[in-house]
């Protein structure tokens, strides 16, 4: 196997991109009347080699998100992860739960009771508690994972009684649309987030609202997101393999 040699120009571009996005996130928070510390920047590392992730981690990035279980497990040992929080953000199949529970700090893409039960079972086996977000399909798109807002509270109540799980908030990916339309989706989910939090349901702690990606993170921040998941705006267009 040939040794992988990173592109120095790409490393320079990635680090510059990271600094720019980090500053944009802080500015968007302040513009929304919030502290820049209220919004965390997640660097989404799907299909990105460790050689391009580590320079960003070395600059202080403290939160990464991966979509695929096997990809993350295959490259995690090459990453500079000391002090870095790790989230799984992609669709999780129940047959992969055993492999990922305990390997990440949070699973953001829980979209069914069946999946939650499997995470609960594996967490109990390993003697840990797994933090999760429930994924909401705000646009009701058949091509996307996530539950509809109308059944959100019902699912949360079912998950809340499971051992080995802590519900920490909500996550969404809105339809591809203009900023004004995206803000409506973000605003609607934020209202659900507030409403559920106000009910103070046991084991449901509405702390995290994960909304916004490379194309709409500033709009998401304006509507209350406190984690934005940014990949291509930092690392460039994805290379699928």
N, C-alpha and C positions, 0 to 999 in steps of 0.2 A: 504494500500500500504506500502510495506517495505521501510524503510529509505535507501537511497543510501549511501553506505560507500565507498569512494574512496580508491584505492590501493596505499599505501604510496610508495611502490617500483616503481609503474608506474609513480607516480608524480615525483619521483627522476629521473627516466629515461627520462621523457618528458622534464624536465628542462635542463638536460644535453644535450639532443638532440637539443634543441632550441639554447643553447649556441654554440654548434658545428656548426650547420647550419648557424647561424648568422655570425660566424667567417669565415666559408667557403665562404659565399656570399661576405664578405668584401675582402677576399683574391682574389677571382675570379675577382672582380671589379678592384683591383689594378693590377692584372696580365694582364688585358685587357687594361691597360693604363688609367683607369678611377679612380675617387675618390670613396671611399667606400660609400660616402653619395649619390652617383648617382644612387644606386640600393636599392630599398626597398624590404624587406622580408615580404611577406604576409603569415600569419599562416592560413592554410585552416582547418576549424573546422568541416567539414562534419562528422556526426555521433559521434562526440566527446562530452562527457559530460562537463558541466561547471566546474566541480571539477578539470578537467585536463587542461582546457583552462586558468582559472584564474591564476595559478602559472606562466604561460608564460606571460600573460598580466602584472602581478606584476613585472616581470623582465624587462619590458620596451617594449614589443611587441606593436606596435602602428598601426597595420593593420591586420585585419582578413578578410577572405573570406568564405562565406557560399554558398552552392549549392542550397539548398531548402528553399523556402519561409516559409513554415509552420514550418520547423525545427528551422530556425533562430528566427521567432517570438515567438516560444514556449520556447526558452531558453535565449533570450536576456536580460530579467530582472534579470537573475541570474549571468550575466557576469559583470566583472569589466571594463566597457567600457569607463570610463572617459578618454578623450584624445586619444581614439582609433578610427581610421577610419574603416568603415565597407563597404565591397563591396559584391554585389551578383555576383557570377561567374558562376552559373549553368544555364542551359536552362530555360528561363522564358516563361511561357504560358501567353497569353494575359489575361486570366481570373484571373490571380494572380497579375496583375500589380497594381490594386487598393490597394491591401494589402501591397505591398512592397515600393511603391513610398513614399518618405518621411521618411522611416525607415532605409535606407542605404544611404551612401554618394555617391555611384557610382554603376551603373549596367554595368558590363563588357561584357554581353553576348547578345548584341543587334544584331540580324542577319536578320532582315527583316524590310521593311517599315511599314508593319502592326503593328509590335510590337512597333516600334518607335512612330507611331501615337498614340498608346494607352498610352504609357509613357507620351507623350506630353499632351494628353487630361487630364490625371490624375494630372500631375504636374501643369497645368494651373488651374485646379479646386482647388488645394491646395495652390495656390499662391507661388509656389516654382519653381526652375530650377533644373533639374536632370542632373548630369554629367553621360555620358555614354561612353563606348568603343564599337566599332563595332567588332564583332567576325568574324574572317576569317578562313575558312576551307582550310588551305594551302595544305593538302594532298588530297583534293577532296574525302574524305571518306564518303560514304553514311550513315554510322552509327553515324556521328558527325554533330553537328550543325555548323552554320557559313556559310558565303557566299564565293564564289570563288573570287580569286584575280581579275579575269577579269571583274567582275561586281562591284568591291569595290567602285571605284570612283563614278560610277553612283548612287549607294545607298547613299553614303555620301552626294552628292549634293541634293538628295531628302530629306534626314534627316535634312540637315543644315538649311532649311527654316522653320522648325517646331518650334513653340513657346514652351517654357518650357523645352528645351533640350540644353545641351552643349556637343558637340562631343570633347572628350579629347584625343582620340587615338585609338589604335587597340589592339586586344587580339587574341591569337591563342593557339590551342593544336595540335601539330604535330602528325603524325602517330608514332606508336611504331617502333623504328628503331635504328640502330647503331648511335653513336654520330656524326660521319662524315656526315651521311645523315641528321640527325636532324639539324646540323649546316647549311646545305644548305637551309632547309625550313626557319629557323630563319633569315638567311641572306637575303633571297628573300623578306620576309615580312618587314624587316628593310628597304630595298630599297624602297618598296612601301610607307612605313611610311615617309621616307625622301622626296620622290617625291611629295607626297600629301601635306606635310608640306610646301614645297617650293612654292606651288601655292597660298598660303595665302588666302584660300577660307573663306569667312565670316562664323563665327560660327563653324569652324573646326580648332581646336587647337591641333596639333599633339605633345602633351607633353608626353603621356604615351604609352609605348610599353610593354604590359604584355605578357611575354613569359617565359616558363620554369617551370617545376614542380619538384617533388622529384628526379626523375631519370635523369633529363637533365638541371637543373637550371644553372650549371656552364657553359655548352655549350651555353645556351641562353644569359648569361651575356657576354660571349665573342663576341656574335653577336649583342649586343646592347640593350638587354632587360633592362628596368629599374624598372620592378616589376616582381618578381618571386613568384609563388604560391606553397607553400610547405606544404603538409599535413602529409603524412605517415612518412616521414623522421623525423618529429618532434613528432607526436603523436602515431606512430606505425601503424600497419596494421588496416584498417578500420573494424569496426563491423557493418554490415548492419542489419537494423531492419525495 
